[in-house]
């Protein structure tokens, strides 16, 4: 019984989070999954890199307020 209740990250994203975002009015075309990014912290030449699991953008802005 407990095995049926366990969900991995993909299950949570596909069965819970993406339908929730859709109910908020966010379209699939406005959602990027596992998008890599890099940032520069301050004036240093030491960039940091990362990856977002889910990124929502509408006209290059956050649609969730």
C-alpha positions as CSV (number, residue, x, y, z in Angstrom):
1,X,0.0,0.0,0.0
2,X,2.8,2.5,0.9
3,X,4.6,1.8,-2.4
4,X,1.5,3.1,-4.3
5,X,1.7,6.4,-2.4
6,X,5.4,7.2,-3.1
7,X,6.0,9.6,-6.0
8,X,9.2,10.6,-7.6
9,X,10.0,14.1,-8.9
10,X,8.6,13.4,-12.4
11,X,5.4,12.1,-10.9
12,X,4.9,15.1,-8.7
13,X,5.7,17.5,-11.6
14,X,3.5,15.7,-14.1
15,X,0.5,14.8,-11.9
16,X,0.4,17.7,-9.4
17,X,2.5,20.7,-10.3
18,X,1.8,21.1,-14.1
19,X,-2.0,20.7,-13.7
20,X,-1.9,23.2,-10.8
21,X,0.0,25.7,-13.0
22,X,-2.4,25.2,-15.8
23,X,-5.3,25.9,-13.4
24,X,-3.6,29.2,-12.6
25,X,-3.8,30.1,-16.3
26,X,-0.2,29.3,-17.1
27,X,0.1,27.6,-20.5
28,X,2.5,24.7,-21.3
29,X,4.3,27.1,-23.8
30,X,5.2,29.4,-20.9
31,X,6.8,26.6,-18.8
32,X,10.5,25.5,-19.2
33,X,11.6,22.3,-17.6
34,X,15.2,21.7,-16.3
35,X,16.6,24.9,-17.9
36,X,20.2,25.6,-17.3
37,X,21.3,29.2,-16.4
38,X,24.3,31.1,-15.3
39,X,24.7,34.3,-13.2
40,X,27.6,36.6,-12.4
41,X,27.8,37.5,-8.7
42,X,28.8,41.1,-8.2
43,X,31.7,42.4,-10.3
44,X,33.7,39.3,-9.9
45,X,34.7,37.1,-12.9
46,X,33.5,34.0,-11.0
47,X,30.2,33.0,-12.6
48,X,27.9,30.6,-10.9
49,X,25.8,28.0,-12.9
50,X,22.6,26.1,-12.0
51,X,19.5,24.5,-13.3
52,X,15.9,25.3,-12.5
53,X,13.5,22.4,-12.3
54,X,10.6,24.5,-13.5
55,X,10.6,28.1,-14.9
56,X,7.4,30.0,-15.7
57,X,7.7,33.0,-18.0
58,X,5.2,35.2,-19.8
59,X,6.8,37.8,-22.0
60,X,10.1,37.2,-20.2
61,X,8.4,38.1,-16.8
62,X,7.2,36.0,-13.9
63,X,3.4,35.4,-14.4
64,X,2.8,34.4,-10.8
65,X,2.3,37.3,-8.4
